[in-house]
Amino acid sequence: MESHSVDALNKLFLPETIAVVGASETPGRVGHLSMAAISKHFVGQTIPVNPRYNQVMGIPAHATISDLPDVPDLAVVATPAQAALPVVRECVETGVGGVLVFGSGFAETGAEGAALQAELADLVKGTNTRLLGPNSLGFFDATRGTLASFLFAESTPAPRPGPLALVSQSGGFAEQLLARSEEAGLGMSWMISTGNELDINVSSGFEFLLEQDSAEIIVLFAESIKDPAKFVACAEKARATGRPVIVIKTGRSDAGARAAVTHTASMAGSDRVFAQICEDLGIVRVDTLDDVLDVARVLAPKRKATGQRLAIVTASGGGGVLAADLAEDAGLSVPLLSDAEQAKITSHIPGFGTANNPIDVTAQGAENNDAFRAILESVTDSPEIDMLACVFSSHGRVAIDVANTIADVYERTAKPVVAVWGSPEVESVEAFKRVGLPFFGNPRNALQALAATAKVHLAEAKAAVEDRADTGAAVTGTDRALSPTSNESGLVLEAEAQAFLAKYGVRSAQSRAVRSPEEALTAARDLGFPLVLKLVAEHVPHREKAGGISLNVSSVQQVQDEFARLRDILPTQDSDWYILVQQQLPRGLEIVVGAQRDPDWGVTVLVGIGGTQTELINRSALRLAPVTSAAAVSAVQEVFGTHLKDDTVRDLAGTIQAVSAAMTEHPTIDSIDVNPLIVTPNGLVAVDALISTQQ
């Protein structure tokens, strides 16, 4: 439940006056901790509300919200769950813009708490009052000193403003990130704990932070995403404006996936859809708090990678090879430098060093500061390189000199640079801190963080040139109506499905639907041998398991025998059935193209290895509809690499777009499965299709 008052949302998070209901003089109580944090740091007016006190912390107190001379922008409700309801009712009646409810004991505790939360929801539903919580740690805006949380003890300093801004369903994660970000020297400007998300959820917090200049790197922790459409819209805006977004989303398992009759639905679980959304929109999805901090440290300097080409400079050949392997695992490339670039480097390193990339300057070369500086400058100036990783574990004075040289070169380049550092010398680390150069003890962490940074910046560049108009199928201007289904399952049977997809340019093997042996023989004579006979019926969607397909039918007698056998398989309740007599195509590569309508994220289209091995091999790629031609081609390449001919890639990309267009134009279609498509000398030909519609 979410109302639509932007002004009220601003009053909640950007208040000028805050009333603390339940403000207390008793140390350790939530009403004491929150009152102390707000009154000590907030730049606006703080008003304690508690009928037991005349004043709290030296500030005159009022008995109720209604007693206040002016309506506050934000009411912080520091009371138990049962007592929160009348307070929230009073806030709504007096027109308070935002309400923060700390209290636990709501839906997270079971049926009784859920009923209490439902009452709370009814109080604010349809009003201009926005509610954060319940069961929320609160929020803070470090820039303005709005510490609307019980997280801070009286002796705890205010959080140091920094580039991070967090929206989290988990209060514990928020607390950990705050502590760890300060240890990492990053700082956090915003923290919003959404708790039970009665009104404000991760998506709406995301939307708000996009409007705050201090929220330079947005971090989201979500168990589930409410309001997916808003989430996607926010992600698109973040991508277009170059605002980095890092997400931890729990619940990767597919336990909640719907049972489905199509291969596509079983292969594209909801978490995989979310992962593809992150991939398409440049969101960095990570698994742990350490990952968040690693990526944020590389993003914080705001250096943009124009590509994924990495140079590795090291004094250890083995260390360089390991770093190169880890870089490629992370999705970066470690290109061989051109002869011209290698020549610039070779003149500065001993003869037993290497200049091809990884660049091994050797221990002797690292000791020559002037030569080492020249190498680093040559690499960072090279148009063949987008980013640099320096991998060293020197000791003593050499380590300090190497670190200072890396730091100096870091200041003169705009490219992302990381140091994988194994030196115990404190002075060497201080050189990196002096210029804000991200340094790591573990090469995997460093290279994964660089790869994530490249992903963000490349997504921004992609958004600037992306042509979203190129999303239609190859055939336009035809009648693309879908014949309504009459069966209870909502399945469009095969012949009808093939006829429908033909309107979008998907070519199928020639076939004919028959219901008698005589019709089957006529079809066989017209189509020619060899043939495939298939039982098509509402209650036999997976025919292979039921024995409902006859291959290599090559004579009149076989047509008669197989027709009778298939007819005997038919469930007695099926009245809508036929036998499909189809030309048997020569063997070839089998491909599946399918689509499904996710209830949260919309239409996704899948391409992969097809035929009977589809789910066994499960080599596939997913894209969000509407699918552009570039996205379709990239999906094909993701699955098949360079193994398909150009015309096959083109035809397959067109089929992906055709299925995408069919799903987009027909919101009653739940899923489409074209499996297999066979690569023939005359192009792609579908030999099976299944469409499921809403009932």
C-alpha positions as CSV (number, residue, x, y, z in Angstrom):
1,M,0.0,0.0,0.0
2,E,1.5,3.3,-1.0
3,S,-0.2,6.7,-1.4
4,H,1.1,9.2,-3.9
5,S,1.9,12.4,-2.1
6,V,5.4,13.4,-3.0
7,D,5.1,16.4,-0.7
8,A,4.4,14.1,2.2
9,L,7.3,11.9,1.3
10,N,9.6,15.0,1.5
11,K,8.1,16.0,4.8
12,L,8.9,12.5,6.1
13,F,12.5,12.5,5.0
14,L,13.3,16.2,4.8
15,P,11.4,17.6,7.8
16,E,11.7,21.0,9.3
17,T,9.9,19.9,12.5
18,I,9.9,16.5,14.2
19,A,7.7,15.4,17.0
20,V,9.0,12.5,19.1
21,V,6.0,10.6,20.5
22,G,7.0,8.6,23.5
23,A,10.1,10.8,24.1
24,S,11.6,9.6,27.4
25,E,14.1,10.7,30.1
26,T,14.8,7.0,30.9
27,P,18.2,6.0,29.4
28,G,18.2,3.0,27.1
29,R,14.6,3.3,26.1
30,V,13.8,3.8,22.4
31,G,12.1,7.1,23.2
32,H,15.2,8.3,25.0
33,L,17.7,7.2,22.3
34,S,15.7,8.6,19.4
35,M,14.9,11.9,21.2
36,A,18.6,12.3,22.2
37,A,19.8,11.7,18.6
38,I,17.3,14.0,17.0
39,S,17.5,16.9,19.5
40,K,21.3,16.8,19.5
41,H,21.9,16.9,15.7
42,F,18.7,17.9,13.9
43,V,18.9,21.4,12.4
44,G,15.2,21.9,12.7
45,Q,12.8,22.0,15.6
46,T,12.4,18.9,17.9
47,I,9.2,18.5,20.0
48,P,8.9,15.8,22.6
49,V,5.4,14.4,23.0
50,N,4.6,12.4,26.2
51,P,1.8,13.1,28.8
52,R,4.1,11.9,31.6
53,Y,6.6,14.8,31.2
54,N,6.5,18.6,31.2
55,Q,9.8,18.6,29.4
56,V,12.3,16.1,28.0
57,M,16.0,16.9,27.8
58,G,15.2,20.5,28.6
59,I,12.7,20.9,25.8
60,P,9.0,21.6,26.7
61,A,6.8,18.5,26.1
62,H,3.2,18.2,25.0
63,A,0.7,15.5,25.9
64,T,-0.5,14.6,22.4
65,I,0.0,15.4,18.8
66,S,-3.3,17.4,18.8
67,D,-1.9,19.7,21.6
68,L,0.9,21.0,19.4
69,P,0.5,24.6,18.2
70,D,1.6,23.6,14.7
71,V,1.4,20.4,12.7
72,P,4.9,18.8,12.6
73,D,6.3,17.5,9.3
74,L,7.4,14.2,10.9
75,A,6.1,12.2,13.9
76,V,8.5,9.6,15.3
77,V,6.4,7.0,17.1
78,A,8.6,5.5,19.8
79,T,5.8,3.5,21.5
80,P,4.9,-0.2,21.7
81,A,2.9,-1.7,18.9
82,Q,-0.6,-1.5,20.5
83,A,0.0,2.1,21.5
84,A,1.1,3.1,18.0
85,L,-2.4,2.8,16.4
86,P,-4.1,5.7,18.3
87,V,-1.0,7.9,17.7
88,V,-1.0,7.2,14.0
89,R,-4.7,7.9,13.8
90,E,-4.2,11.2,15.5
91,C,-1.3,12.0,13.1
92,V,-3.5,11.3,10.1
93,E,-6.4,13.4,11.5
94,T,-4.2,16.4,12.2
95,G,-2.4,16.2,8.8
96,V,1.1,15.1,9.8
97,G,3.0,14.6,6.6
98,G,5.2,11.6,7.6
99,V,5.1,9.0,10.4
100,L,7.9,6.7,11.5
101,V,6.9,3.7,13.5
102,F,9.7,1.9,15.3
103,G,7.6,-0.7,17.1
104,S,7.9,-4.4,16.4
105,G,5.0,-6.8,17.2
106,F,3.3,-6.5,13.8
107,A,3.1,-8.8,10.8
108,E,6.6,-10.2,11.5
109,T,5.2,-11.9,14.7
110,G,2.3,-13.9,13.3
111,A,-1.4,-13.7,12.7
112,E,-2.2,-11.4,15.7
113,G,0.5,-9.0,14.7
114,A,-0.6,-9.1,11.0
115,A,-4.1,-8.1,12.1
116,L,-2.6,-5.2,14.0
117,Q,-0.6,-4.1,11.0
118,A,-3.7,-4.4,8.8
119,E,-5.4,-1.9,11.1
120,L,-2.4,0.4,10.9
121,A,-2.6,0.2,7.1
122,D,-6.2,1.1,7.0
123,L,-5.4,4.3,9.0
124,V,-3.1,5.7,6.4
125,K,-4.6,4.2,3.2
126,G,-5.8,6.9,0.8
127,T,-4.4,9.7,2.9
128,N,-1.5,12.1,2.4
129,T,0.3,10.8,5.4
130,R,3.3,8.5,4.5
131,L,4.4,5.8,6.9
132,L,7.9,4.3,7.3
133,G,7.8,0.9,9.1
134,P,6.6,-0.6,11.3
135,N,9.4,-2.6,12.7
136,S,11.8,-0.1,11.3
137,L,15.2,1.1,12.6
138,G,14.3,4.5,11.2
139,F,16.3,6.7,8.9
140,F,19.0,9.3,9.0
141,D,20.2,12.1,6.7
142,A,23.8,12.7,7.8
143,T,24.1,15.9,5.8
144,R,21.3,17.7,7.7
145,G,21.8,15.8,11.0
146,T,18.3,14.2,10.9
147,L,19.0,11.1,13.0
148,A,15.5,9.7,13.2
149,S,16.6,6.4,14.7
150,F,17.3,4.7,18.0
151,L,20.5,3.3,16.6
152,F,22.7,6.0,18.2
153,A,23.7,6.1,21.9
154,E,24.1,9.5,23.4
155,S,27.9,9.2,23.3
156,T,27.9,7.9,19.6
157,P,29.1,10.6,17.1
158,A,26.8,11.4,14.2
159,P,27.5,9.4,11.1
160,R,30.0,10.9,8.7
161,P,28.4,12.0,5.4
162,G,29.8,10.1,2.5
163,P,28.9,8.7,-0.9
164,L,26.8,5.8,0.2
165,A,23.0,5.9,0.6
166,L,21.1,2.8,1.8
167,V,17.6,1.5,1.6
168,S,17.2,-1.7,3.5
169,Q,14.5,-4.0,4.6
170,S,16.9,-5.4,7.2
171,G,17.8,-3.1,10.1
172,G,20.7,-5.4,11.0
173,F,22.3,-5.0,7.6
174,A,21.9,-1.2,7.8
175,E,23.6,-1.1,11.2
176,Q,26.5,-3.3,9.9
177,L,27.0,-1.2,6.7
178,L,27.1,2.0,8.7
179,A,29.9,0.7,10.9
180,R,31.8,-1.0,8.1
181,S,31.5,1.9,5.7
182,E,33.1,4.3,8.2
183,E,35.9,1.8,8.8
184,A,36.4,1.7,5.0
185,G,36.6,5.5,4.9
186,L,33.5,5.8,2.8
187,G,30.8,7.3,5.0
188,M,27.1,7.1,4.5
189,S,24.8,10.1,3.9
190,W,21.5,8.3,4.0
191,M,20.1,5.2,5.7
192,I,16.4,4.3,5.3
193,S,15.2,1.1,7.1
194,T,11.9,0.1,5.5
195,G,11.0,-2.6,8.0
196,N,7.7,-4.3,7.3
197,E,7.1,-1.9,4.3
198,L,3.4,-1.1,5.1
199,D,3.8,2.0,2.9
200,I,7.3,3.0,2.1
201,N,9.2,0.1,0.5
202,V,12.6,-0.4,-1.1
203,S,11.3,0.9,-4.5
204,S,9.9,4.1,-3.1
205,G,13.0,4.7,-1.0
206,F,15.0,4.2,-4.2
207,E,12.9,6.8,-5.9
208,F,13.4,9.3,-3.2
209,L,17.2,8.9,-3.0
210,L,17.5,9.5,-6.8
211,E,16.4,13.0,-6.1
212,Q,19.1,13.6,-3.4
213,D,22.5,14.8,-4.6
214,S,24.2,13.4,-1.5
215,A,23.1,9.9,-2.5
216,E,26.0,9.3,-4.8
217,I,26.1,5.5,-4.6
218,I,22.7,3.9,-3.9
219,V,22.8,0.5,-2.0
220,L,19.6,-1.6,-1.8
221,F,19.0,-4.6,0.5
222,A,15.8,-6.4,-0.3
223,E,14.2,-9.7,0.6
224,S,11.5,-9.0,-2.0
225,I,10.8,-6.1,-4.4
226,K,7.4,-4.5,-4.0
227,D,6.3,-2.2,-6.8
228,P,8.6,-3.8,-9.5
229,A,7.4,-1.3,-12.1
230,K,8.7,1.6,-10.0
231,F,11.9,-0.3,-9.3
232,V,12.6,-0.7,-13.0
233,A,11.7,2.9,-13.7
234,C,14.1,4.0,-11.0
235,A,16.9,1.7,-12.3
236,E,16.4,3.1,-15.8
237,K,16.7,6.7,-14.4
238,A,19.8,5.8,-12.4
239,R,21.4,4.2,-15.5
240,A,20.7,7.2,-17.7
241,T,22.1,9.6,-15.1
242,G,25.1,7.5,-14.2
243,R,24.1,6.9,-10.6
244,P,25.6,3.6,-9.4
245,V,23.3,1.2,-7.8
246,I,24.4,-1.9,-5.8
247,V,21.9,-4.5,-4.8
248,I,21.8,-7.4,-2.4
249,K,18.6,-9.4,-2.9
250,T,18.0,-12.5,-0.9
251,G,15.7,-15.4,-1.9
252,R,17.6,-16.7,-4.9
253,S,15.9,-20.1,-4.7
254,D,13.1,-20.8,-7.1
255,A,10.8,-22.3,-4.4
256,G,8.1,-19.7,-5.2
257,A,8.2,-20.3,-9.0
258,R,5.0,-21.3,-10.7
259,A,4.4,-24.7,-12.1
260,A,4.3,-24.4,-15.8
261,V,3.8,-26.5,-18.9
262,T,6.4,-24.7,-21.0
263,H,10.2,-25.3,-20.9
264,T,10.8,-21.6,-20.8
265,A,8.9,-21.1,-17.5
266,S,10.8,-23.9,-15.9
267,M,14.2,-22.5,-17.0
268,A,13.6,-18.8,-16.3
269,G,12.8,-18.6,-12.5
270,S,12.0,-15.3,-10.9
271,D,15.5,-14.8,-9.5
272,R,17.0,-15.3,-12.9
273,V,14.6,-12.6,-14.2
274,F,15.7,-10.2,-11.5
275,A,19.4,-11.0,-12.4
276,Q,18.7,-10.1,-16.0
277,I,17.1,-6.9,-15.0
278,C,20.2,-6.0,-13.1
279,E,22.4,-7.0,-16.0
280,D,20.3,-4.9,-18.5
281,L,20.1,-1.8,-16.3
282,G,23.6,-1.7,-15.0
283,I,22.7,-2.6,-11.4
284,V,25.6,-4.3,-9.6
285,R,24.2,-7.3,-7.8
286,V,26.4,-8.7,-5.1
287,D,26.1,-11.3,-2.3
288,T,27.7,-9.9,0.8
289,L,28.5,-6.7,2.8
290,D,32.1,-7.1,1.9
291,D,31.2,-7.1,-1.8
292,V,29.2,-3.9,-1.3
293,L,32.1,-2.1,0.2
294,D,34.6,-3.4,-2.4
295,V,32.5,-2.1,-5.3
296,A,31.8,1.2,-3.5
297,R,35.4,1.9,-2.9
298,V,36.2,1.6,-6.6
299,L,33.1,3.6,-7.6
300,A,33.6,6.4,-5.0
301,P,36.3,8.2,-6.9
302,K,33.9,8.6,-9.9
303,R,36.3,7.4,-12.5
304,K,34.6,6.1,-15.6
305,A,35.7,3.0,-17.5
306,T,35.0,3.3,-21.2
307,G,35.5,-0.4,-21.6
308,Q,36.6,-3.6,-19.9
309,R,40.2,-3.8,-21.1
310,L,42.5,-4.2,-18.1
311,A,46.3,-3.7,-17.8
312,I,48.0,-5.6,-15.0
313,V,51.4,-4.3,-13.8
314,T,53.3,-6.4,-11.4
315,A,56.8,-7.4,-10.2
316,S,55.7,-11.1,-10.0
317,G,55.1,-13.1,-13.1
318,G,53.0,-15.7,-11.2
319,G,51.0,-13.0,-9.5
320,G,50.3,-11.4,-12.9
321,V,49.1,-14.7,-14.4
322,L,46.8,-15.3,-11.4
323,A,45.4,-11.8,-11.7
324,A,44.8,-12.3,-15.4
325,D,42.8,-15.5,-14.7
326,L,40.7,-13.8,-12.0
327,A,40.1,-10.8,-14.3
328,E,38.7,-12.9,-17.0
329,D,36.6,-14.8,-14.5
330,A,35.1,-11.5,-13.5
331,G,34.3,-10.5,-17.1
332,L,37.3,-8.3,-17.9
333,S,39.6,-8.7,-20.8
334,V,43.4,-8.6,-20.5
335,P,44.4,-7.7,-24.0
336,L,47.7,-8.3,-25.6
337,L,49.3,-4.9,-26.2
338,S,50.2,-3.8,-29.6
339,D,53.9,-3.9,-30.7
340,A,54.0,-0.1,-30.5
341,E,52.7,-0.1,-26.9
342,Q,55.0,-2.9,-25.9
343,A,58.0,-1.0,-27.3
344,K,57.3,1.9,-25.1
345,I,57.3,-0.3,-22.0
346,T,60.2,-2.6,-23.0
347,S,62.7,0.3,-22.9
348,H,62.1,0.7,-19.2
349,I,62.2,-2.9,-17.9
350,P,65.0,-5.5,-17.7
351,G,65.4,-8.0,-20.5
352,F,63.8,-10.8,-18.5
353,G,60.7,-8.8,-17.9
354,T,57.6,-8.9,-20.1
355,A,55.6,-6.1,-21.7
356,N,52.8,-7.9,-23.4
357,N,50.2,-7.8,-20.5
358,P,50.3,-8.8,-17.8
359,I,53.3,-6.5,-17.6
360,D,56.1,-7.9,-15.4
361,V,58.4,-5.1,-14.5
362,T,60.4,-7.5,-12.3
363,A,61.6,-6.7,-8.8
364,Q,64.7,-4.9,-10.3
365,G,62.5,-2.8,-12.5
366,A,60.2,-1.7,-9.6
367,E,63.2,-0.4,-7.7
368,N,63.9,2.1,-10.5
369,N,61.4,4.9,-9.7
370,D,61.8,6.8,-12.9
371,A,61.5,3.7,-15.1
372,F,58.5,2.4,-13.1
373,R,56.7,5.8,-13.3
374,A,57.3,5.8,-17.1
375,I,55.8,2.4,-17.4
376,L,52.7,3.3,-15.4
377,E,52.2,6.5,-17.4
378,S,52.6,4.7,-20.7
379,V,50.0,2.2,-19.7
380,T,47.4,4.7,-18.3
381,D,47.9,6.9,-21.4
382,S,47.4,4.0,-23.8
383,P,44.2,4.0,-25.8
384,E,44.3,0.2,-25.7
385,I,43.6,0.1,-22.0
386,D,40.5,1.2,-19.9
387,M,41.7,0.4,-16.4
388,L,44.8,-0.6,-14.4
389,A,45.5,-3.1,-11.6
390,C,48.9,-2.8,-9.9
391,V,49.8,-6.1,-8.1
392,F,52.7,-5.8,-5.7
393,S,54.0,-7.2,-2.4
394,S,57.2,-5.3,-1.9
395,H,58.8,-4.6,1.5
396,G,60.8,-1.8,3.1
397,R,61.7,1.4,1.3
398,V,60.9,-0.2,-2.1
399,A,57.3,-0.7,-1.1
400,I,56.9,2.8,0.0
401,D,58.5,4.2,-3.2
402,V,56.4,1.9,-5.4
403,A,53.2,3.0,-3.5
404,N,54.0,6.6,-3.9
405,T,54.7,6.2,-7.6
406,I,51.4,4.4,-8.1
407,A,49.6,7.1,-6.1
408,D,51.3,9.9,-8.2
409,V,50.3,8.3,-11.5
410,Y,46.8,7.7,-10.2
411,E,46.4,11.4,-9.7
412,R,47.4,12.2,-13.3
413,T,45.0,9.7,-14.9
414,A,41.2,9.7,-15.1
415,K,41.0,5.9,-15.5
416,P,40.0,3.5,-12.7
417,V,43.1,2.1,-10.9
418,V,43.3,-0.4,-8.1
419,A,46.2,-1.7,-6.1
420,V,46.4,-5.3,-5.0
421,W,48.8,-4.7,-2.1
422,G,50.7,-7.2,0.1
423,S,53.2,-4.9,1.8
424,P,53.1,-4.5,5.6
425,E,54.6,-1.0,5.4
426,V,52.1,1.5,6.9
427,E,53.6,4.4,5.0
428,S,52.9,2.6,1.7
429,V,49.2,2.3,2.6
430,E,49.1,5.9,3.6
431,A,50.2,6.9,0.1
432,F,47.1,5.3,-1.3
433,K,44.8,6.8,1.3
434,R,46.3,10.2,0.5
435,V,45.0,10.2,-3.0
436,G,41.9,8.0,-2.4
437,L,43.3,5.0,-4.5
438,P,41.3,1.8,-3.7
439,F,43.6,-1.0,-2.5
440,F,42.9,-4.6,-1.7
441,G,44.6,-7.6,-0.1
442,N,42.7,-10.1,-2.3
443,P,43.1,-9.9,-6.1
444,R,39.7,-11.5,-6.7
445,N,37.9,-8.8,-4.7
446,A,39.8,-6.0,-6.5
447,L,39.1,-7.4,-10.0
448,Q,35.4,-8.1,-9.3
449,A,35.0,-4.6,-8.0
450,L,36.7,-3.2,-11.2
451,A,34.4,-5.4,-13.3
452,A,31.4,-4.0,-11.5
453,T,32.5,-0.5,-12.0
454,A,32.9,-1.1,-15.7
455,K,29.4,-2.6,-15.8
456,V,27.9,0.6,-14.3
457,H,29.7,2.9,-16.7
458,L,29.1,0.8,-19.8
459,A,25.4,0.6,-18.9
460,E,25.3,4.4,-18.7
461,A,26.9,4.7,-22.2
462,K,24.5,2.1,-23.6
463,A,21.5,4.0,-22.3
464,A,22.7,7.1,-24.1
465,V,22.7,5.4,-27.5
466,E,20.1,2.6,-27.1
467,D,17.4,2.5,-29.8
468,R,14.3,1.2,-28.0
469,A,12.2,1.7,-31.2
470,D,13.8,-1.4,-32.8
471,T,11.6,-3.9,-31.0
472,G,9.2,-5.2,-33.6
473,A,9.0,-8.5,-35.5
474,A,10.0,-8.8,-39.1
475,V,6.4,-8.8,-40.4
476,T,4.2,-5.8,-39.8
477,G,0.8,-4.6,-41.0
478,T,-0.8,-8.1,-40.8
479,D,-3.8,-9.2,-38.8
480,R,-2.1,-10.6,-35.6
481,A,-5.3,-11.6,-33.8
482,L,-5.0,-14.7,-31.5
483,S,-7.9,-17.1,-31.8
484,P,-9.6,-17.5,-28.4
485,T,-9.1,-20.8,-26.7
486,S,-12.1,-22.9,-25.8
487,N,-10.4,-25.4,-23.5
488,E,-10.2,-25.0,-19.7
489,S,-6.4,-25.0,-19.5
490,G,-6.0,-22.0,-21.8
491,L,-3.6,-23.8,-24.2
492,V,-3.5,-22.8,-27.8
493,L,-3.1,-26.1,-29.6
494,E,-0.2,-26.6,-32.0
495,A,-1.6,-25.9,-35.4
496,E,-3.3,-22.7,-34.2
497,A,-0.2,-21.7,-32.4
498,Q,1.9,-22.1,-35.5
499,A,-0.6,-20.2,-37.6
500,F,-0.6,-17.3,-35.0
501,L,3.2,-17.2,-34.9
502,A,3.4,-17.2,-38.7
503,K,1.8,-13.7,-38.6
504,Y,5.0,-12.6,-36.8
505,G,7.3,-14.2,-39.4
506,V,8.0,-17.5,-37.5
507,R,8.1,-20.2,-40.2
508,S,7.0,-23.8,-39.3
509,A,7.3,-27.1,-41.0
510,Q,4.4,-27.9,-43.3
511,S,1.7,-29.8,-41.5
512,R,-2.0,-30.6,-41.5
513,A,-4.4,-31.3,-38.6
514,V,-6.5,-34.5,-39.1
515,R,-9.1,-36.4,-37.1
516,S,-9.5,-39.6,-39.1
517,P,-7.2,-42.2,-40.8
518,E,-8.5,-41.2,-44.2
519,E,-7.6,-37.5,-43.6
520,A,-4.2,-38.7,-42.4
521,L,-3.5,-40.6,-45.5
522,T,-4.5,-37.7,-47.7
523,A,-2.2,-35.4,-45.8
524,A,0.6,-37.9,-46.1
525,R,0.3,-38.1,-49.9
526,D,0.2,-34.3,-50.1
527,L,3.1,-33.6,-47.8
528,G,5.4,-36.6,-48.8
529,F,7.4,-39.0,-46.7
530,P,9.0,-39.1,-44.2
531,L,6.5,-37.7,-41.7
532,V,6.0,-37.0,-38.1
533,L,2.6,-37.7,-36.5
534,K,1.8,-35.9,-33.2
535,L,-1.1,-36.2,-30.9
536,V,-2.4,-32.7,-30.1
537,A,-4.7,-32.5,-27.1
538,E,-5.4,-30.2,-24.1
539,H,-4.4,-32.8,-21.5
540,V,-1.3,-34.0,-23.3
541,P,1.0,-31.0,-23.3
542,H,4.2,-33.0,-22.9
543,R,3.8,-35.6,-25.6
544,E,7.2,-37.2,-25.4
545,K,6.5,-38.6,-21.9
546,A,3.2,-40.0,-23.1
547,G,4.5,-41.5,-26.3
548,G,2.4,-39.1,-28.3
549,I,4.9,-38.6,-31.1
550,S,5.7,-40.9,-34.0
551,L,8.9,-40.2,-36.0
552,N,10.1,-41.5,-39.3
553,V,6.7,-42.5,-40.6
554,S,7.6,-43.6,-44.1
555,S,4.6,-45.7,-45.6
556,V,0.9,-45.7,-45.9
557,Q,0.7,-48.7,-43.5
558,Q,2.7,-46.8,-40.9
559,V,0.4,-43.8,-41.2
560,Q,-2.6,-46.0,-40.4
561,D,-0.8,-47.9,-37.6
562,E,0.5,-44.8,-35.9
563,F,-2.7,-42.9,-36.2
564,A,-4.5,-45.7,-34.3
565,R,-1.8,-45.9,-31.6
566,L,-1.8,-42.1,-31.0
567,R,-5.6,-42.1,-30.9
568,D,-5.6,-44.8,-28.2
569,I,-3.4,-42.5,-26.0
570,L,-6.0,-39.7,-25.9
571,P,-7.5,-39.1,-22.5
572,T,-11.2,-39.8,-22.5
573,Q,-12.1,-36.3,-21.3
574,D,-10.4,-34.7,-24.3
575,S,-12.9,-33.6,-27.0
576,D,-10.6,-30.9,-28.5
577,W,-7.9,-33.0,-30.2
578,Y,-6.4,-33.9,-33.5
579,I,-3.4,-35.6,-35.0
580,L,-0.9,-33.3,-36.6
581,V,0.7,-34.8,-39.7
582,Q,4.0,-32.9,-40.3
583,Q,6.9,-33.0,-42.7
584,Q,9.9,-34.5,-41.0
585,L,12.9,-32.2,-41.4
586,P,16.5,-33.5,-41.7
587,R,18.5,-33.5,-38.5
588,G,20.1,-30.2,-37.5
589,L,20.9,-28.0,-34.5
590,E,17.8,-27.6,-32.4
591,I,17.0,-24.3,-30.6
592,V,14.3,-23.2,-28.2
593,V,12.9,-19.7,-28.2
594,G,10.3,-19.0,-25.6
595,A,8.7,-16.2,-23.5
596,Q,6.8,-16.0,-20.2
597,R,5.0,-13.2,-18.4
598,D,6.4,-12.8,-14.9
599,P,3.7,-11.4,-12.6
600,D,6.2,-9.0,-11.1
601,W,8.7,-8.1,-13.9
602,G,6.7,-8.5,-17.1
603,V,7.7,-10.4,-20.2
604,T,11.0,-12.2,-20.6
605,V,12.3,-13.9,-23.7
606,L,14.6,-16.9,-23.6
607,V,16.8,-18.5,-26.3
608,G,18.8,-21.7,-25.7
609,I,19.7,-25.3,-26.7
610,G,16.4,-26.9,-27.8
611,G,14.9,-30.3,-28.4
612,T,14.6,-33.0,-25.8
613,Q,17.8,-31.8,-24.2
614,T,16.5,-28.3,-23.4
615,E,16.2,-28.5,-19.6
616,L,19.0,-31.1,-19.2
617,I,21.6,-28.8,-20.8
618,N,19.9,-25.6,-19.8
619,R,22.3,-23.4,-21.8
620,S,20.2,-20.3,-22.4
621,A,20.1,-16.5,-22.3
622,L,17.3,-14.3,-21.1
623,R,16.2,-10.8,-22.2
624,L,13.5,-8.4,-21.2
625,A,10.8,-7.5,-23.6
626,P,10.5,-5.5,-25.8
627,V,13.7,-7.0,-27.2
628,T,15.8,-4.8,-29.4
629,S,17.7,-6.3,-32.3
630,A,21.0,-5.7,-30.5
631,A,19.7,-7.4,-27.4
632,A,18.5,-10.3,-29.5
633,V,21.8,-10.8,-31.2
634,S,23.7,-10.6,-27.9
635,A,21.5,-13.3,-26.5
636,V,22.2,-15.6,-29.4
637,Q,26.0,-14.9,-29.1
638,E,25.8,-15.6,-25.3
639,V,24.5,-19.1,-26.0
640,F,26.2,-20.1,-29.2
641,G,29.3,-17.9,-29.3
642,T,30.6,-17.7,-32.9
643,H,29.4,-21.2,-33.9
644,L,26.4,-20.0,-36.0
645,K,26.5,-18.5,-39.4
646,D,25.7,-14.9,-39.8
647,D,22.4,-15.5,-41.6
648,T,21.3,-18.0,-38.8
649,V,22.2,-15.4,-36.2
650,R,20.1,-12.9,-38.0
651,D,17.1,-15.3,-38.4
652,L,17.3,-16.4,-34.8
653,A,17.4,-12.8,-33.6
654,G,14.4,-12.1,-35.7
655,T,12.5,-15.0,-34.1
656,I,13.4,-13.7,-30.6
657,Q,12.0,-10.3,-31.6
658,A,8.9,-12.0,-33.1
659,V,8.1,-13.8,-29.9
660,S,8.8,-10.7,-27.9
661,A,6.4,-8.7,-30.1
662,A,3.7,-11.4,-29.8
663,M,3.8,-11.4,-26.0
664,T,3.9,-7.6,-25.9
665,E,0.9,-7.1,-28.2
666,H,-1.2,-9.8,-26.5
667,P,-1.3,-9.4,-22.7
668,T,-3.6,-12.4,-22.4
669,I,-0.7,-14.7,-23.4
670,D,1.1,-16.2,-20.4
671,S,3.8,-18.0,-22.3
672,I,5.1,-19.1,-25.7
673,D,7.3,-22.0,-26.4
674,V,8.8,-22.6,-29.8
675,N,10.8,-25.8,-29.3
676,P,12.6,-26.9,-31.3
677,L,13.5,-24.6,-34.1
678,I,15.8,-26.5,-36.5
679,V,18.6,-25.0,-38.4
680,T,18.2,-26.2,-42.0
681,P,19.9,-25.2,-45.2
682,N,16.9,-23.1,-46.0
683,G,16.8,-21.3,-42.7
684,L,15.2,-21.7,-39.3
685,V,12.0,-23.9,-39.2
686,A,9.9,-24.5,-36.1
687,V,8.6,-28.0,-35.6
688,D,6.7,-27.5,-32.4
689,A,4.9,-24.5,-30.7
690,L,2.9,-24.2,-27.5
691,I,1.0,-21.1,-26.3
692,S,-0.6,-20.8,-22.9
693,T,-3.1,-18.0,-22.2
694,Q,-4.8,-16.6,-19.2
695,Q,-8.2,-18.1,-18.2
